[in-house]
Amino acid sequence: MSETDRLRPDVVEAIVAVLKGADPSELPATATKEEKDAAKDRYLSEFVAERSKRDRQTRAWELLLTRSYDEPPTWQRLFDDLSTDVVQELGELYDVLPAGAQEEYARRYGVPTGV
Protein backbone atom coordinates (compact mmCIF):
# COMPACT_ATOMS: atom_id res chain seq x y z
CA MET A 1 0.00 0.00 0.00
CA SER A 2 1.50 3.33 -1.00
CA GLU A 3 1.51 6.43 1.19
CA THR A 4 -1.22 8.04 -0.96
CA ASP A 5 -3.57 5.09 -0.35
CA ARG A 6 -3.73 5.78 3.40
CA LEU A 7 -5.94 8.25 5.13
CA ARG A 8 -3.91 10.90 6.89
CA PRO A 9 -5.75 11.83 10.11
CA ASP A 10 -4.35 15.39 10.10
CA VAL A 11 -5.62 15.96 6.56
CA VAL A 12 -9.05 14.52 7.39
CA GLU A 13 -9.16 16.74 10.50
CA ALA A 14 -8.24 19.82 8.45
CA ILE A 15 -11.01 19.07 5.94
CA VAL A 16 -13.55 18.59 8.75
CA ALA A 17 -12.47 21.93 10.21
CA VAL A 18 -13.10 23.63 6.86
CA LEU A 19 -16.52 21.97 6.64
CA LYS A 20 -17.26 23.43 10.08
CA GLY A 21 -16.33 26.92 8.92
CA ALA A 22 -12.54 27.21 9.18
CA ASP A 23 -10.59 29.18 6.60
CA PRO A 24 -10.65 27.23 3.29
CA SER A 25 -7.10 28.36 2.56
CA GLU A 26 -6.04 25.87 5.26
CA LEU A 27 -7.38 22.98 3.16
CA PRO A 28 -4.43 20.77 2.21
CA ALA A 29 -3.82 20.85 -1.53
CA THR A 30 -2.72 17.22 -1.45
CA ALA A 31 -5.98 15.90 0.03
CA THR A 32 -7.12 12.75 -1.72
CA LYS A 33 -10.67 11.91 -2.72
CA GLU A 34 -10.69 9.20 -0.01
CA GLU A 35 -9.65 11.74 2.62
CA LYS A 36 -12.31 14.18 1.46
CA ASP A 37 -14.92 11.41 1.55
CA ALA A 38 -13.81 10.32 5.03
CA ALA A 39 -13.99 13.92 6.26
CA LYS A 40 -17.45 14.38 4.78
CA ASP A 41 -18.67 11.15 6.40
CA ARG A 42 -17.25 12.19 9.77
CA TYR A 43 -18.74 15.69 9.51
CA LEU A 44 -22.19 14.35 8.62
CA SER A 45 -22.04 11.75 11.41
CA GLU A 46 -21.15 14.45 13.95
CA PHE A 47 -23.91 16.69 12.59
CA VAL A 48 -26.54 13.96 12.94
CA ALA A 49 -25.31 13.11 16.44
CA GLU A 50 -25.44 16.78 17.49
CA ARG A 51 -28.93 17.14 16.03
CA SER A 52 -30.11 14.12 17.99
CA LYS A 53 -28.51 15.49 21.15
CA ARG A 54 -30.19 18.89 20.66
CA ASP A 55 -33.55 17.20 20.11
CA ARG A 56 -33.11 15.20 23.32
CA GLN A 57 -32.04 18.33 25.24
CA THR A 58 -35.11 20.18 23.99
CA ARG A 59 -37.32 17.32 25.14
CA ALA A 60 -35.66 17.34 28.57
CA TRP A 61 -36.35 21.06 28.99
CA GLU A 62 -39.97 20.56 27.89
CA LEU A 63 -40.35 17.95 30.64
CA LEU A 64 -38.60 20.05 33.28
CA LEU A 65 -40.56 23.22 32.62
CA THR A 66 -44.06 21.94 33.23
CA ARG A 67 -45.48 25.33 34.12
CA SER A 68 -44.55 28.98 34.48
CA TYR A 69 -43.16 30.36 37.72
CA ASP A 70 -43.35 33.83 39.25
CA GLU A 71 -39.67 33.64 40.18
CA PRO A 72 -36.90 31.48 38.75
CA PRO A 73 -37.37 28.02 40.31
CA THR A 74 -34.66 25.94 41.91
CA TRP A 75 -33.90 22.46 40.60
CA GLN A 76 -35.56 21.13 43.74
CA ARG A 77 -38.73 23.07 42.96
CA LEU A 78 -38.77 21.89 39.36
CA PHE A 79 -38.44 18.28 40.45
CA ASP A 80 -41.15 18.71 43.11
CA ASP A 81 -43.60 19.49 40.31
CA LEU A 82 -42.83 16.44 38.16
CA SER A 83 -45.09 13.44 37.75
CA THR A 84 -43.78 9.87 37.96
CA ASP A 85 -43.95 9.29 34.20
CA VAL A 86 -42.00 12.49 33.55
CA VAL A 87 -39.33 11.43 36.04
CA GLN A 88 -39.02 8.12 34.23
CA GLU A 89 -38.58 9.86 30.86
CA LEU A 90 -36.03 12.24 32.36
CA GLY A 91 -34.07 9.19 33.49
CA GLU A 92 -33.85 8.16 29.84
CA LEU A 93 -32.58 11.66 29.01
CA TYR A 94 -30.20 11.86 31.98
CA ASP A 95 -27.07 12.23 29.84
CA VAL A 96 -28.36 15.45 28.22
CA LEU A 97 -29.80 17.04 31.38
CA PRO A 98 -28.11 20.22 32.62
CA ALA A 99 -25.64 19.57 35.45
CA GLY A 100 -27.98 20.91 38.14
CA ALA A 101 -30.81 18.71 36.93
CA GLN A 102 -28.51 15.69 36.88
CA GLU A 103 -27.48 16.39 40.46
CA GLU A 104 -31.08 16.76 41.64
CA TYR A 105 -32.17 13.65 39.74
CA ALA A 106 -29.30 11.62 41.21
CA ARG A 107 -30.00 12.94 44.70
CA ARG A 108 -33.64 11.88 44.50
CA TYR A 109 -33.57 8.75 42.35
CA GLY A 110 -29.92 7.75 41.89
CA VAL A 111 -28.03 7.72 38.62
CA PRO A 112 -29.98 5.70 36.04
CA THR A 113 -28.43 2.41 34.96
CA GLY A 114 -26.73 2.45 31.60
CA VAL A 115 -25.45 6.01 32.00
Phi and psi in degrees as GROMACS dihedral restraints (atoms count N, CA, C in turn):
[ dihedral_restraints ]
;  ai    aj    ak    al  type     phi  dphi    fc
    3     4     5     6     1   -80.9    20    10
    4     5     6     7     1   166.4    20    10
    6     7     8     9     1   -60.7    20    10
    7     8     9    10     1   -32.9    20    10
    9    10    11    12     1   -76.0    20    10
   10    11    12    13     1   -13.8    20    10
   12    13    14    15     1   -83.2    20    10
   13    14    15    16     1   -11.2    20    10
   15    16    17    18     1   -94.8    20    10
   16    17    18    19     1   148.7    20    10
   18    19    20    21     1   -81.5    20    10
   19    20    21    22     1   128.6    20    10
   21    22    23    24     1   -95.3    20    10
   22    23    24    25     1   113.9    20    10
   24    25    26    27     1   -55.2    20    10
   25    26    27    28     1   -37.4    20    10
   27    28    29    30     1   -67.0    20    10
   28    29    30    31     1   -34.5    20    10
   30    31    32    33     1   -71.3    20    10
   31    32    33    34     1   -44.8    20    10
   33    34    35    36     1   -59.2    20    10
   34    35    36    37     1   -44.4    20    10
   36    37    38    39     1   -60.6    20    10
   37    38    39    40     1   -41.7    20    10
   39    40    41    42     1   -64.3    20    10
   40    41    42    43     1   -39.7    20    10
   42    43    44    45     1   -66.8    20    10
   43    44    45    46     1   -43.0    20    10
   45    46    47    48     1   -59.4    20    10
   46    47    48    49     1   -43.1    20    10
   48    49    50    51     1   -59.8    20    10
   49    50    51    52     1   -41.2    20    10
   51    52    53    54     1   -65.2    20    10
   52    53    54    55     1   -40.6    20    10
   54    55    56    57     1   -62.2    20    10
   55    56    57    58     1   -28.9    20    10
   57    58    59    60     1   -86.7    20    10
   58    59    60    61     1    -0.9    20    10
   60    61    62    63     1   117.6    20    10
   61    62    63    64     1     3.6    20    10
   63    64    65    66     1   -69.0    20    10
   64    65    66    67     1   166.5    20    10
   66    67    68    69     1   -60.7    20    10
   67    68    69    70     1   120.1    20    10
   69    70    71    72     1   -61.9    20    10
   70    71    72    73     1   -19.6    20    10
   72    73    74    75     1   -67.1    20    10
   73    74    75    76     1   -16.2    20    10
   75    76    77    78     1   -84.8    20    10
   76    77    78    79     1    -1.1    20    10
   78    79    80    81     1   -69.4    20    10
   79    80    81    82     1   124.0    20    10
   81    82    83    84     1   -63.7    20    10
   82    83    84    85     1   129.7    20    10
   84    85    86    87     1   -66.7    20    10
   85    86    87    88     1   -22.3    20    10
   87    88    89    90     1   -93.0    20    10
   88    89    90    91     1    10.0    20    10
   90    91    92    93     1   -61.7    20    10
   91    92    93    94     1   132.9    20    10
   93    94    95    96     1   -87.4    20    10
   94    95    96    97     1   165.4    20    10
   96    97    98    99     1   -59.8    20    10
   97    98    99   100     1   -39.8    20    10
   99   100   101   102     1   -63.0    20    10
  100   101   102   103     1   -40.2    20    10
  102   103   104   105     1   -68.1    20    10
  103   104   105   106     1   -39.3    20    10
  105   106   107   108     1   -64.8    20    10
  106   107   108   109     1   -43.1    20    10
  108   109   110   111     1   -63.7    20    10
  109   110   111   112     1   -42.3    20    10
  111   112   113   114     1   -63.4    20    10
  112   113   114   115     1   -41.6    20    10
  114   115   116   117     1   -64.4    20    10
  115   116   117   118     1   -42.6    20    10
  117   118   119   120     1   -62.9    20    10
  118   119   120   121     1   -44.1    20    10
  120   121   122   123     1   -60.8    20    10
  121   122   123   124     1   -44.5    20    10
  123   124   125   126     1   -63.8    20    10
  124   125   126   127     1   -44.2    20    10
  126   127   128   129     1   -60.2    20    10
  127   128   129   130     1   -47.4    20    10
  129   130   131   132     1   -65.5    20    10
  130   131   132   133     1   -37.9    20    10
  132   133   134   135     1   -62.7    20    10
  133   134   135   136     1   -45.1    20    10
  135   136   137   138     1   -63.8    20    10
  136   137   138   139     1   -39.1    20    10
  138   139   140   141     1   -62.8    20    10
  139   140   141   142     1   -46.0    20    10
  141   142   143   144     1   -64.1    20    10
  142   143   144   145     1   -42.2    20    10
  144   145   146   147     1   -63.4    20    10
  145   146   147   148     1   -42.4    20    10
  147   148   149   150     1   -65.1    20    10
  148   149   150   151     1   -39.6    20    10
  150   151   152   153     1   -62.3    20    10
  151   152   153   154     1   -44.8    20    10
  153   154   155   156     1   -62.0    20    10
  154   155   156   157     1   -43.1    20    10
  156   157   158   159     1   -62.6    20    10
  157   158   159   160     1   -44.1    20    10
  159   160   161   162     1   -62.0    20    10
  160   161   162   163     1   -41.0    20    10
  162   163   164   165     1   -62.4    20    10
  163   164   165   166     1   -41.5    20    10
  165   166   167   168     1   -67.6    20    10
  166   167   168   169     1   -39.0    20    10
  168   169   170   171     1   -64.3    20    10
  169   170   171   172     1   -41.9    20    10
  171   172   173   174     1   -60.6    20    10
  172   173   174   175     1   -43.6    20    10
  174   175   176   177     1   -62.6    20    10
  175   176   177   178     1   -40.7    20    10
  177   178   179   180     1   -61.4    20    10
  178   179   180   181     1   -44.7    20    10
  180   181   182   183     1   -64.6    20    10
  181   182   183   184     1   -38.3    20    10
  183   184   185   186     1   -59.6    20    10
  184   185   186   187     1   -39.4    20    10
  186   187   188   189     1   -72.4    20    10
  187   188   189   190     1   -37.9    20    10
  189   190   191   192     1   -71.0    20    10
  190   191   192   193     1   -37.5    20    10
  192   193   194   195     1   -97.7    20    10
  193   194   195   196     1    76.8    20    10
  195   196   197   198     1   -78.1    20    10
  196   197   198   199     1   -19.0    20    10
  198   199   200   201     1  -157.1    20    10
  199   200   201   202     1   173.2    20    10
  201   202   203   204     1   -88.7    20    10
  202   203   204   205     1   155.9    20    10
  204   205   206   207     1  -127.2    20    10
  205   206   207   208     1   147.3    20    10
  207   208   209   210     1   -68.5    20    10
  208   209   210   211     1   -36.1    20    10
  210   211   212   213     1  -126.9    20    10
  211   212   213   214     1   156.3    20    10
  213   214   215   216     1   -55.8    20    10
  214   215   216   217     1   125.0    20    10
  216   217   218   219     1   -79.4    20    10
  217   218   219   220     1   155.7    20    10
  219   220   221   222     1   -82.0    20    10
  220   221   222   223     1   166.9    20    10
  222   223   224   225     1   -61.3    20    10
  223   224   225   226     1   -39.2    20    10
  225   226   227   228     1   -59.2    20    10
  226   227   228   229     1   -44.2    20    10
  228   229   230   231     1   -64.7    20    10
  229   230   231   232     1   -42.3    20    10
  231   232   233   234     1   -60.0    20    10
  232   233   234   235     1   -43.8    20    10
  234   235   236   237     1   -71.2    20    10
  235   236   237   238     1   -29.2    20    10
  237   238   239   240     1   -60.9    20    10
  238   239   240   241     1   -30.2    20    10
  240   241   242   243     1   -89.3    20    10
  241   242   243   244     1     1.5    20    10
  243   244   245   246     1   -89.4    20    10
  244   245   246   247     1   143.2    20    10
  246   247   248   249     1   -84.4    20    10
  247   248   249   250     1   165.9    20    10
  249   250   251   252     1   -60.0    20    10
  250   251   252   253     1   -42.3    20    10
  252   253   254   255     1   -67.1    20    10
  253   254   255   256     1   -33.0    20    10
  255   256   257   258     1   -69.0    20    10
  256   257   258   259     1   -41.6    20    10
  258   259   260   261     1   -59.7    20    10
  259   260   261   262     1   -41.9    20    10
  261   262   263   264     1   -62.3    20    10
  262   263   264   265     1   -44.1    20    10
  264   265   266   267     1   -66.8    20    10
  265   266   267   268     1   -36.9    20    10
  267   268   269   270     1   -63.3    20    10
  268   269   270   271     1   -33.5    20    10
  270   271   272   273     1   -61.0    20    10
  271   272   273   274     1   -35.4    20    10
  273   274   275   276     1   -72.9    20    10
  274   275   276   277     1   -20.6    20    10
  276   277   278   279     1  -105.4    20    10
  277   278   279   280     1    11.3    20    10
  279   280   281   282     1   -50.8    20    10
  280   281   282   283     1   -40.9    20    10
  282   283   284   285     1   -65.8    20    10
  283   284   285   286     1   -19.8    20    10
  285   286   287   288     1  -107.4    20    10
  286   287   288   289     1     2.9    20    10
  288   289   290   291     1   -69.0    20    10
  289   290   291   292     1   148.3    20    10
  291   292   293   294     1   -59.9    20    10
  292   293   294   295     1   156.0    20    10
  294   295   296   297     1   -54.1    20    10
  295   296   297   298     1   -44.2    20    10
  297   298   299   300     1   -63.3    20    10
  298   299   300   301     1   -37.8    20    10
  300   301   302   303     1   -69.8    20    10
  301   302   303   304     1   -37.7    20    10
  303   304   305   306     1   -62.2    20    10
  304   305   306   307     1   -43.7    20    10
  306   307   308   309     1   -62.4    20    10
  307   308   309   310     1   -44.6    20    10
  309   310   311   312     1   -67.2    20    10
  310   311   312   313     1   -40.8    20    10
  312   313   314   315     1   -60.7    20    10
  313   314   315   316     1   -48.7    20    10
  315   316   317   318     1   -63.4    20    10
  316   317   318   319     1   -37.5    20    10
  318   319   320   321     1   -62.9    20    10
  319   320   321   322     1   -41.4    20    10
  321   322   323   324     1   -82.5    20    10
  322   323   324   325     1   -43.5    20    10
  324   325   326   327     1  -121.9    20    10
  325   326   327   328     1    -6.0    20    10
  327   328   329   330     1    84.8    20    10
  328   329   330   331     1   166.1    20    10
  330   331   332   333     1   -77.1    20    10
  331   332   333   334     1   128.5    20    10
  333   334   335   336     1   -59.7    20    10
  334   335   336   337     1   147.0    20    10
  336   337   338   339     1   -67.9    20    10
  337   338   339   340     1   148.8    20    10
  339   340   341   342     1    85.0    20    10
  340   341   342   343     1     7.9    20    10
